[in-house]
């Protein structure tokens, strides 16, 4: 079954794969809901609570990633 991968903390789209139905029920960061079409400069974000994708500008996605990197660095210290 075709599946779509996303980062479990940010929801950022990470690509697509094929997965067994049993894996889909047991793995986090994977869904069968296809992301919407998006253009250059945009990235899909998956909302697990709503079980749907939204599309945001890439500059906002970069801010999410920078914030996450800072949090990880602070935890490591």
C-alpha positions in Angstrom: 0.0 0.0 0.0 1.3 3.5 -0.8 2.2 5.4 2.3 3.5 9.0 3.0 6.2 9.7 5.5 6.3 12.8 7.8 8.4 14.0 10.7 6.6 13.1 14.0 7.6 16.4 15.7 7.1 18.9 12.9 4.7 17.1 10.5 7.1 18.0 7.6 6.6 15.7 4.5 9.5 13.3 4.1 8.6 11.4 1.1 6.6 8.3 0.0 7.0 4.6 0.3 5.1 1.3 0.2 4.2 -0.3 3.4 2.4 -3.3 4.7 -1.0 -2.6 6.4 0.3 -4.0 9.7 3.2 -1.6 9.6 0.9 1.3 9.0 -1.0 0.6 12.2 2.1 0.3 14.3 4.5 3.0 13.0 4.4 6.6 13.8 5.2 9.1 11.1 3.4 7.3 8.3 0.0 7.8 6.7 -2.1 6.7 3.7 -3.5 10.2 3.3 -1.8 11.7 0.3 -0.4 15.2 0.6 -2.0 17.9 -1.6 -0.3 19.3 -4.7 2.3 21.9 -3.7 4.5 24.4 -5.7 8.1 25.4 -5.5 8.7 27.2 -2.2 6.0 25.2 -0.4 6.0 22.1 1.8 3.2 19.9 3.1 2.8 19.5 6.8 0.7 16.6 8.3 -1.6 17.3 11.3 -2.1 14.0 13.1 -5.0 15.3 15.2 -7.0 16.2 12.1 -5.5 13.5 9.9 -4.9 15.9 7.1 -2.2 17.8 5.3 -1.8 21.6 4.9 0.7 23.4 2.7 3.0 26.1 4.2 5.7 28.4 2.7 9.2 26.9 2.9 10.4 29.9 5.0 8.0 28.9 7.8 9.2 25.3 7.5 12.8 26.5 7.9 11.8 28.3 11.1 10.2 25.1 12.5 13.4 23.2 11.7 15.6 25.9 13.3 13.5 25.9 16.4 13.7 22.1 16.7 17.5 22.2 16.2 17.9 24.7 19.0 15.7 22.6 21.3 17.7 19.4 20.6 21.0 21.3 21.2 19.7 22.7 24.5 18.6 19.2 25.7 22.0 17.8 24.8 23.9 20.3 27.0 
